[in-house]
Amino acid sequence: TEAILWHGGEAEAARNAFAAANPEDRKALITFLESL
Protein backbone atom coordinates (compact mmCIF):
# COMPACT_ATOMS: atom_id res chain seq x y z
CA THR A 1 0.00 0.00 0.00
CA GLU A 2 2.72 2.45 0.98
CA ALA A 3 4.68 1.88 -2.24
CA ILE A 4 1.61 2.66 -4.35
CA LEU A 5 1.00 5.91 -2.47
CA TRP A 6 4.63 7.06 -3.01
CA HIS A 7 4.22 7.14 -6.81
CA GLY A 8 3.56 10.36 -8.64
CA GLY A 9 4.09 11.66 -12.14
CA GLU A 10 2.59 9.30 -14.71
CA ALA A 11 1.12 7.11 -11.96
CA GLU A 12 -0.60 10.00 -10.16
CA ALA A 13 -4.11 9.19 -11.45
CA ALA A 14 -3.75 5.52 -10.48
CA ARG A 15 -2.36 6.51 -7.08
CA ASN A 16 -5.28 8.86 -6.46
CA ALA A 17 -7.80 6.20 -7.49
CA PHE A 18 -6.16 3.72 -5.12
CA ALA A 19 -6.19 6.26 -2.28
CA ALA A 20 -9.89 6.92 -2.87
CA ALA A 21 -10.83 3.23 -3.05
CA ASN A 22 -12.58 1.55 -0.17
CA PRO A 23 -10.58 -0.96 1.92
CA GLU A 24 -12.26 -3.96 0.27
CA ASP A 25 -11.29 -2.78 -3.23
CA ARG A 26 -7.74 -2.00 -2.08
CA LYS A 27 -7.40 -5.52 -0.65
CA ALA A 28 -8.72 -7.04 -3.88
CA LEU A 29 -6.21 -5.07 -5.94
CA ILE A 30 -3.30 -6.02 -3.70
CA THR A 31 -4.35 -9.68 -3.78
CA PHE A 32 -4.44 -9.52 -7.59
CA LEU A 33 -1.02 -7.86 -7.80
CA GLU A 34 0.50 -10.44 -5.47
CA SER A 35 -0.84 -13.21 -7.72
CA LEU A 36 1.08 -11.94 -10.75
mmCIF entry with sequence, helices, sheets and N, C-alpha, C, O atoms, coordinates in Angstrom:
data_MODEL
# 
_entry.id   MODEL 
# 
_entity.id                         1 
_entity.type                       polymer 
_entity.pdbx_number_of_molecules   1 
# 
_entity_poly.entity_id                      1 
_entity_poly.type                           'polypeptide(L)' 
_entity_poly.nstd_linkage                   no 
_entity_poly.nstd_monomer                   no 
_entity_poly.pdbx_seq_one_letter_code       TEAILWHGGEAEAARNAFAAANPEDRKALITFLESL 
_entity_poly.pdbx_seq_one_letter_code_can   TEAILWHGGEAEAARNAFAAANPEDRKALITFLESL 
_entity_poly.pdbx_strand_id                 A 
# 
loop_
_entity_poly_seq.entity_id 
_entity_poly_seq.num 
_entity_poly_seq.mon_id 
_entity_poly_seq.hetero 
1 1  THR n 
1 2  GLU n 
1 3  ALA n 
1 4  ILE n 
1 5  LEU n 
1 6  TRP n 
1 7  HIS n 
1 8  GLY n 
1 9  GLY n 
1 10 GLU n 
1 11 ALA n 
1 12 GLU n 
1 13 ALA n 
1 14 ALA n 
1 15 ARG n 
1 16 ASN n 
1 17 ALA n 
1 18 PHE n 
1 19 ALA n 
1 20 ALA n 
1 21 ALA n 
1 22 ASN n 
1 23 PRO n 
1 24 GLU n 
1 25 ASP n 
1 26 ARG n 
1 27 LYS n 
1 28 ALA n 
1 29 LEU n 
1 30 ILE n 
1 31 THR n 
1 32 PHE n 
1 33 LEU n 
1 34 GLU n 
1 35 SER n 
1 36 LEU n 
# 
_struct_asym.id          A 
_struct_asym.entity_id   1 
# 
loop_
_struct_conf.conf_type_id 
_struct_conf.id 
_struct_conf.pdbx_PDB_helix_id 
_struct_conf.beg_label_comp_id 
_struct_conf.beg_label_asym_id 
_struct_conf.beg_label_seq_id 
_struct_conf.pdbx_beg_PDB_ins_code 
_struct_conf.end_label_comp_id 
_struct_conf.end_label_asym_id 
_struct_conf.end_label_seq_id 
_struct_conf.pdbx_end_PDB_ins_code 
_struct_conf.beg_auth_comp_id 
_struct_conf.beg_auth_asym_id 
_struct_conf.beg_auth_seq_id 
_struct_conf.end_auth_comp_id 
_struct_conf.end_auth_asym_id 
_struct_conf.end_auth_seq_id 
_struct_conf.pdbx_PDB_helix_class 
_struct_conf.details 
_struct_conf.pdbx_PDB_helix_length 
HELX_P HELX_P1 AA1 GLU A 2  ? TRP A 6  ? GLU A 2  TRP A 6  1 ? 5  
HELX_P HELX_P2 AA2 GLY A 9  ? ALA A 11 ? GLY A 9  ALA A 11 5 ? 3  
HELX_P HELX_P3 AA3 GLU A 12 ? ALA A 20 ? GLU A 12 ALA A 20 1 ? 9  
HELX_P HELX_P4 AA4 PRO A 23 ? SER A 35 ? PRO A 23 SER A 35 1 ? 13 
# 
_struct_conf_type.id          HELX_P 
_struct_conf_type.criteria    ? 
_struct_conf_type.reference   ? 
# 
loop_
_atom_site.group_PDB 
_atom_site.id 
_atom_site.type_symbol 
_atom_site.label_atom_id 
_atom_site.label_alt_id 
_atom_site.label_comp_id 
_atom_site.label_asym_id 
_atom_site.label_entity_id 
_atom_site.label_seq_id 
_atom_site.pdbx_PDB_ins_code 
_atom_site.Cartn_x 
_atom_site.Cartn_y 
_atom_site.Cartn_z 
_atom_site.occupancy 
_atom_site.B_iso_or_equiv 
_atom_site.pdbx_formal_charge 
_atom_site.auth_seq_id 
_atom_site.auth_comp_id 
_atom_site.auth_asym_id 
_atom_site.auth_atom_id 
_atom_site.pdbx_PDB_model_num 
ATOM 1   N N  . THR A 1 1  ? 0.835   -1.191  0.000   1.00 0.00 ? 1  THR A N  1 
ATOM 2   C CA . THR A 1 1  ? 0.000   0.000   0.000   1.00 0.00 ? 1  THR A CA 1 
ATOM 3   C C  . THR A 1 1  ? 0.876   1.249   0.000   1.00 0.00 ? 1  THR A C  1 
ATOM 4   O O  . THR A 1 1  ? 0.647   2.172   -0.781  1.00 0.00 ? 1  THR A O  1 
ATOM 5   N N  . GLU A 1 2  ? 1.860   1.275   0.861   1.00 0.00 ? 2  GLU A N  1 
ATOM 6   C CA . GLU A 1 2  ? 2.720   2.448   0.976   1.00 0.00 ? 2  GLU A CA 1 
ATOM 7   C C  . GLU A 1 2  ? 3.458   2.732   -0.328  1.00 0.00 ? 2  GLU A C  1 
ATOM 8   O O  . GLU A 1 2  ? 3.580   3.888   -0.730  1.00 0.00 ? 2  GLU A O  1 
ATOM 9   N N  . ALA A 1 3  ? 3.949   1.688   -0.990  1.00 0.00 ? 3  ALA A N  1 
ATOM 10  C CA . ALA A 1 3  ? 4.679   1.877   -2.244  1.00 0.00 ? 3  ALA A CA 1 
ATOM 11  C C  . ALA A 1 3  ? 3.789   2.492   -3.314  1.00 0.00 ? 3  ALA A C  1 
ATOM 12  O O  . ALA A 1 3  ? 4.247   3.330   -4.091  1.00 0.00 ? 3  ALA A O  1 
ATOM 13  N N  . ILE A 1 4  ? 2.536   2.093   -3.363  1.00 0.00 ? 4  ILE A N  1 
ATOM 14  C CA . ILE A 1 4  ? 1.609   2.662   -4.347  1.00 0.00 ? 4  ILE A CA 1 
ATOM 15  C C  . ILE A 1 4  ? 1.419   4.151   -4.079  1.00 0.00 ? 4  ILE A C  1 
ATOM 16  O O  . ILE A 1 4  ? 1.416   4.956   -5.010  1.00 0.00 ? 4  ILE A O  1 
ATOM 17  N N  . LEU A 1 5  ? 1.261   4.513   -2.822  1.00 0.00 ? 5  LEU A N  1 
ATOM 18  C CA . LEU A 1 5  ? 0.996   5.907   -2.472  1.00 0.00 ? 5  LEU A CA 1 
ATOM 19  C C  . LEU A 1 5  ? 2.208   6.814   -2.684  1.00 0.00 ? 5  LEU A C  1 
ATOM 20  O O  . LEU A 1 5  ? 2.042   8.031   -2.768  1.00 0.00 ? 5  LEU A O  1 
ATOM 21  N N  . TRP A 1 6  ? 3.421   6.261   -2.773  1.00 0.00 ? 6  TRP A N  1 
ATOM 22  C CA . TRP A 1 6  ? 4.628   7.057   -3.014  1.00 0.00 ? 6  TRP A CA 1 
ATOM 23  C C  . TRP A 1 6  ? 4.736   7.517   -4.458  1.00 0.00 ? 6  TRP A C  1 
ATOM 24  O O  . TRP A 1 6  ? 5.429   8.496   -4.736  1.00 0.00 ? 6  TRP A O  1 
ATOM 25  N N  . HIS A 1 7  ? 4.068   6.835   -5.388  1.00 0.00 ? 7  HIS A N  1 
ATOM 26  C CA . HIS A 1 7  ? 4.223   7.136   -6.809  1.00 0.00 ? 7  HIS A CA 1 
ATOM 27  C C  . HIS A 1 7  ? 3.509   8.415   -7.199  1.00 0.00 ? 7  HIS A C  1 
ATOM 28  O O  . HIS A 1 7  ? 2.428   8.727   -6.701  1.00 0.00 ? 7  HIS A O  1 
ATOM 29  N N  . GLY A 1 8  ? 4.133   9.136   -8.092  1.00 0.00 ? 8  GLY A N  1 
ATOM 30  C CA . GLY A 1 8  ? 3.559   10.363  -8.638  1.00 0.00 ? 8  GLY A CA 1 
ATOM 31  C C  . GLY A 1 8  ? 3.805   10.390  -10.136 1.00 0.00 ? 8  GLY A C  1 
ATOM 32  O O  . GLY A 1 8  ? 3.982   9.339   -10.752 1.00 0.00 ? 8  GLY A O  1 
ATOM 33  N N  . GLY A 1 9  ? 3.818   11.546  -10.716 1.00 0.00 ? 9  GLY A N  1 
ATOM 34  C CA . GLY A 1 9  ? 4.088   11.664  -12.144 1.00 0.00 ? 9  GLY A CA 1 
ATOM 35  C C  . GLY A 1 9  ? 3.042   10.933  -12.957 1.00 0.00 ? 9  GLY A C  1 
ATOM 36  O O  . GLY A 1 9  ? 1.846   11.173  -12.798 1.00 0.00 ? 9  GLY A O  1 
ATOM 37  N N  . GLU A 1 10 ? 3.488   10.034  -13.835 1.00 0.00 ? 10 GLU A N  1 
ATOM 38  C CA . GLU A 1 10 ? 2.585   9.299   -14.713 1.00 0.00 ? 10 GLU A CA 1 
ATOM 39  C C  . GLU A 1 10 ? 1.608   8.430   -13.941 1.00 0.00 ? 10 GLU A C  1 
ATOM 40  O O  . GLU A 1 10 ? 0.517   8.145   -14.436 1.00 0.00 ? 10 GLU A O  1 
ATOM 41  N N  . ALA A 1 11 ? 1.971   8.007   -12.752 1.00 0.00 ? 11 ALA A N  1 
ATOM 42  C CA . ALA A 1 11 ? 1.118   7.115   -11.959 1.00 0.00 ? 11 ALA A CA 1 
ATOM 43  C C  . ALA A 1 11 ? 0.185   7.876   -11.021 1.00 0.00 ? 11 ALA A C  1 
ATOM 44  O O  . ALA A 1 11 ? -0.525  7.264   -10.223 1.00 0.00 ? 11 ALA A O  1 
ATOM 45  N N  . GLU A 1 12 ? 0.182   9.206   -11.111 1.00 0.00 ? 12 GLU A N  1 
ATOM 46  C CA . GLU A 1 12 ? -0.598  10.005  -10.158 1.00 0.00 ? 12 GLU A CA 1 
ATOM 47  C C  . GLU A 1 12 ? -2.085  9.664   -10.188 1.00 0.00 ? 12 GLU A C  1 
ATOM 48  O O  . GLU A 1 12 ? -2.703  9.549   -9.129  1.00 0.00 ? 12 GLU A O  1 
ATOM 49  N N  . ALA A 1 13 ? -2.673  9.500   -11.365 1.00 0.00 ? 13 ALA A N  1 
ATOM 50  C CA . ALA A 1 13 ? -4.107  9.186   -11.454 1.00 0.00 ? 13 ALA A CA 1 
ATOM 51  C C  . ALA A 1 13 ? -4.404  7.830   -10.819 1.00 0.00 ? 13 ALA A C  1 
ATOM 52  O O  . ALA A 1 13 ? -5.399  7.680   -10.111 1.00 0.00 ? 13 ALA A O  1 
ATOM 53  N N  . ALA A 1 14 ? -3.547  6.848   -11.069 1.00 0.00 ? 14 ALA A N  1 
ATOM 54  C CA . ALA A 1 14 ? -3.746  5.524   -10.478 1.00 0.00 ? 14 ALA A CA 1 
ATOM 55  C C  . ALA A 1 14 ? -3.571  5.586   -8.963  1.00 0.00 ? 14 ALA A C  1 
ATOM 56  O O  . ALA A 1 14 ? -4.317  4.952   -8.217  1.00 0.00 ? 14 ALA A O  1 
ATOM 57  N N  . ARG A 1 15 ? -2.584  6.353   -8.520  1.00 0.00 ? 15 ARG A N  1 
ATOM 58  C CA . ARG A 1 15 ? -2.363  6.515   -7.078  1.00 0.00 ? 15 ARG A CA 1 
ATOM 59  C C  . ARG A 1 15 ? -3.576  7.149   -6.413  1.00 0.00 ? 15 ARG A C  1 
ATOM 60  O O  . ARG A 1 15 ? -4.010  6.703   -5.351  1.00 0.00 ? 15 ARG A O  1 
ATOM 61  N N  . ASN A 1 16 ? -4.119  8.185   -7.034  1.00 0.00 ? 16 ASN A N  1 
ATOM 62  C CA . ASN A 1 16 ? -5.282  8.863   -6.462  1.00 0.00 ? 16 ASN A CA 1 
ATOM 63  C C  . ASN A 1 16 ? -6.499  7.950   -6.427  1.00 0.00 ? 16 ASN A C  1 
ATOM 64  O O  . ASN A 1 16 ? -7.268  7.979   -5.467  1.00 0.00 ? 16 ASN A O  1 
ATOM 65  N N  . ALA A 1 17 ? -6.680  7.139   -7.468  1.00 0.00 ? 17 ALA A N  1 
ATOM 66  C CA . ALA A 1 17 ? -7.803  6.197   -7.490  1.00 0.00 ? 17 ALA A CA 1 
ATOM 67  C C  . ALA A 1 17 ? -7.643  5.160   -6.382  1.00 0.00 ? 17 ALA A C  1 
ATOM 68  O O  . ALA A 1 17 ? -8.614  4.801   -5.716  1.00 0.00 ? 17 ALA A O  1 
ATOM 69  N N  . PHE A 1 18 ? -6.415  4.680   -6.187  1.00 0.00 ? 18 PHE A N  1 
ATOM 70  C CA . PHE A 1 18 ? -6.158  3.717   -5.116  1.00 0.00 ? 18 PHE A CA 1 
ATOM 71  C C  . PHE A 1 18 ? -6.432  4.344   -3.753  1.00 0.00 ? 18 PHE A C  1 
ATOM 72  O O  . PHE A 1 18 ? -7.040  3.713   -2.888  1.00 0.00 ? 18 PHE A O  1 
ATOM 73  N N  . ALA A 1 19 ? -5.988  5.578   -3.562  1.00 0.00 ? 19 ALA A N  1 
ATOM 74  C CA . ALA A 1 19 ? -6.186  6.265   -2.283  1.00 0.00 ? 19 ALA A CA 1 
ATOM 75  C C  . ALA A 1 19 ? -7.665  6.480   -1.994  1.00 0.00 ? 19 ALA A C  1 
ATOM 76  O O  . ALA A 1 19 ? -8.082  6.472   -0.836  1.00 0.00 ? 19 ALA A O  1 
ATOM 77  N N  . ALA A 1 20 ? -8.461  6.672   -3.047  1.00 0.00 ? 20 ALA A N  1 
ATOM 78  C CA . ALA A 1 20 ? -9.890  6.925   -2.871  1.00 0.00 ? 20 ALA A CA 1 
ATOM 79  C C  . ALA A 1 20 ? -10.710 5.639   -2.753  1.00 0.00 ? 20 ALA A C  1 
ATOM 80  O O  . ALA A 1 20 ? -11.880 5.682   -2.374  1.00 0.00 ? 20 ALA A O  1 
ATOM 81  N N  . ALA A 1 21 ? -10.105 4.504   -3.073  1.00 0.00 ? 21 ALA A N  1 
ATOM 82  C CA . ALA A 1 21 ? -10.830 3.229   -3.054  1.00 0.00 ? 21 ALA A CA 1 
ATOM 83  C C  . ALA A 1 21 ? -11.160 2.812   -1.623  1.00 0.00 ? 21 ALA A C  1 
ATOM 84  O O  . ALA A 1 21 ? -10.463 3.170   -0.673  1.00 0.00 ? 21 ALA A O  1 
ATOM 85  N N  . ASN A 1 22 ? -12.229 2.054   -1.499  1.00 0.00 ? 22 ASN A N  1 
ATOM 86  C CA . ASN A 1 22 ? -12.581 1.555   -0.167  1.00 0.00 ? 22 ASN A CA 1 
ATOM 87  C C  . ASN A 1 22 ? -11.639 0.398   0.199   1.00 0.00 ? 22 ASN A C  1 
ATOM 88  O O  . ASN A 1 22 ? -11.018 -0.192  -0.685  1.00 0.00 ? 22 ASN A O  1 
ATOM 89  N N  . PRO A 1 23 ? -11.530 0.075   1.472   1.00 0.00 ? 23 PRO A N  1 
ATOM 90  C CA . PRO A 1 23 ? -10.581 -0.958  1.915   1.00 0.00 ? 23 PRO A CA 1 
ATOM 91  C C  . PRO A 1 23 ? -10.771 -2.313  1.222   1.00 0.00 ? 23 PRO A C  1 
ATOM 92  O O  . PRO A 1 23 ? -9.796  -3.014  0.956   1.00 0.00 ? 23 PRO A O  1 
ATOM 93  N N  . GLU A 1 24 ? -12.006 -2.675  0.934   1.00 0.00 ? 24 GLU A N  1 
ATOM 94  C CA . GLU A 1 24 ? -12.259 -3.959  0.271   1.00 0.00 ? 24 GLU A CA 1 
ATOM 95  C C  . GLU A 1 24 ? -11.676 -3.963  -1.142  1.00 0.00 ? 24 GLU A C  1 
ATOM 96  O O  . GLU A 1 24 ? -11.079 -4.955  -1.560  1.00 0.00 ? 24 GLU A O  1 
ATOM 97  N N  . ASP A 1 25 ? -11.841 -2.871  -1.877  1.00 0.00 ? 25 ASP A N  1 
ATOM 98  C CA . ASP A 1 25 ? -11.285 -2.778  -3.227  1.00 0.00 ? 25 ASP A CA 1 
ATOM 99  C C  . ASP A 1 25 ? -9.761  -2.729  -3.194  1.00 0.00 ? 25 ASP A C  1 
ATOM 100 O O  . ASP A 1 25 ? -9.103  -3.319  -4.052  1.00 0.00 ? 25 ASP A O  1 
ATOM 101 N N  . ARG A 1 26 ? -9.201  -2.035  -2.216  1.00 0.00 ? 26 ARG A N  1 
ATOM 102 C CA . ARG A 1 26 ? -7.740  -2.002  -2.081  1.00 0.00 ? 26 ARG A CA 1 
ATOM 103 C C  . ARG A 1 26 ? -7.202  -3.406  -1.848  1.00 0.00 ? 26 ARG A C  1 
ATOM 104 O O  . ARG A 1 26 ? -6.219  -3.809  -2.469  1.00 0.00 ? 26 ARG A O  1 
ATOM 105 N N  . LYS A 1 27 ? -7.846  -4.151  -0.954  1.00 0.00 ? 27 LYS A N  1 
ATOM 106 C CA . LYS A 1 27 ? -7.401  -5.515  -0.654  1.00 0.00 ? 27 LYS A CA 1 
ATOM 107 C C  . LYS A 1 27 ? -7.483  -6.396  -1.892  1.00 0.00 ? 27 LYS A C  1 
ATOM 108 O O  . LYS A 1 27 ? -6.581  -7.193  -2.152  1.00 0.00 ? 27 LYS A O  1 
ATOM 109 N N  . ALA A 1 28 ? -8.563  -6.253  -2.657  1.00 0.00 ? 28 ALA A N  1 
ATOM 110 C CA . ALA A 1 28 ? -8.721  -7.045  -3.878  1.00 0.00 ? 28 ALA A CA 1 
ATOM 111 C C  . ALA A 1 28 ? -7.616  -6.722  -4.877  1.00 0.00 ? 28 ALA A C  1 
ATOM 112 O O  . ALA A 1 28 ? -7.077  -7.627  -5.514  1.00 0.00 ? 28 ALA A O  1 
ATOM 113 N N  . LEU A 1 29 ? -7.274  -5.454  -5.019  1.00 0.00 ? 29 LEU A N  1 
ATOM 114 C CA . LEU A 1 29 ? -6.209  -5.069  -5.944  1.00 0.00 ? 29 LEU A CA 1 
ATOM 115 C C  . LEU A 1 29 ? -4.867  -5.627  -5.492  1.00 0.00 ? 29 LEU A C  1 
ATOM 116 O O  . LEU A 1 29 ? -4.111  -6.161  -6.304  1.00 0.00 ? 29 LEU A O  1 
ATOM 117 N N  . ILE A 1 30 ? -4.567  -5.510  -4.216  1.00 0.00 ? 30 ILE A N  1 
ATOM 118 C CA . ILE A 1 30 ? -3.296  -6.022  -3.700  1.00 0.00 ? 30 ILE A CA 1 
ATOM 119 C C  . ILE A 1 30 ? -3.220  -7.536  -3.849  1.00 0.00 ? 30 ILE A C  1 
ATOM 120 O O  . ILE A 1 30 ? -2.165  -8.069  -4.194  1.00 0.00 ? 30 ILE A O  1 
ATOM 121 N N  . THR A 1 31 ? -4.312  -8.228  -3.596  1.00 0.00 ? 31 THR A N  1 
ATOM 122 C CA . THR A 1 31 ? -4.350  -9.681  -3.783  1.00 0.00 ? 31 THR A CA 1 
ATOM 123 C C  . THR A 1 31 ? -4.070  -10.032 -5.237  1.00 0.00 ? 31 THR A C  1 
ATOM 124 O O  . THR A 1 31 ? -3.313  -10.961 -5.518  1.00 0.00 ? 31 THR A O  1 
ATOM 125 N N  . PHE A 1 32 ? -4.676  -9.294  -6.161  1.00 0.00 ? 32 PHE A N  1 
ATOM 126 C CA . PHE A 1 32 ? -4.440  -9.521  -7.589  1.00 0.00 ? 32 PHE A CA 1 
ATOM 127 C C  . PHE A 1 32 ? -2.968  -9.283  -7.933  1.00 0.00 ? 32 PHE A C  1 
ATOM 128 O O  . PHE A 1 32 ? -2.348  -10.111 -8.600  1.00 0.00 ? 32 PHE A O  1 
ATOM 129 N N  . LEU A 1 33 ? -2.411  -8.169  -7.486  1.00 0.00 ? 33 LEU A N  1 
ATOM 130 C CA . LEU A 1 33 ? -1.017  -7.859  -7.805  1.00 0.00 ? 33 LEU A CA 1 
ATOM 131 C C  . LEU A 1 33 ? -0.066  -8.906  -7.244  1.00 0.00 ? 33 LEU A C  1 
ATOM 132 O O  . LEU A 1 33 ? 0.922   -9.253  -7.891  1.00 0.00 ? 33 LEU A O  1 
ATOM 133 N N  . GLU A 1 34 ? -0.349  -9.407  -6.062  1.00 0.00 ? 34 GLU A N  1 
ATOM 134 C CA . GLU A 1 34 ? 0.503   -10.444 -5.470  1.00 0.00 ? 34 GLU A CA 1 
ATOM 135 C C  . GLU A 1 34 ? 0.409   -11.761 -6.235  1.00 0.00 ? 34 GLU A C  1 
ATOM 136 O O  . GLU A 1 34 ? 1.317   -12.589 -6.155  1.00 0.00 ? 34 GLU A O  1 
ATOM 137 N N  . SER A 1 35 ? -0.682  -11.961 -6.975  1.00 0.00 ? 35 SER A N  1 
ATOM 138 C CA . SER A 1 35 ? -0.845  -13.210 -7.717  1.00 0.00 ? 35 SER A CA 1 
ATOM 139 C C  . SER A 1 35 ? -0.088  -13.198 -9.046  1.00 0.00 ? 35 SER A C  1 
ATOM 140 O O  . SER A 1 35 ? 0.057   -14.238 -9.689  1.00 0.00 ? 35 SER A O  1 
ATOM 141 N N  . LEU A 1 36 ? 0.389   -12.032 -9.453  1.00 0.00 ? 36 LEU A N  1 
ATOM 142 C CA . LEU A 1 36 ? 1.083   -11.936 -10.746 1.00 0.00 ? 36 LEU A CA 1 
ATOM 143 C C  . LEU A 1 36 ? 2.475   -12.509 -10.691 1.00 0.00 ? 36 LEU A C  1 
ATOM 144 O O  . LEU A 1 36 ? 3.185   -12.502 -11.697 1.00 0.00 ? 36 LEU A O  1 
# 
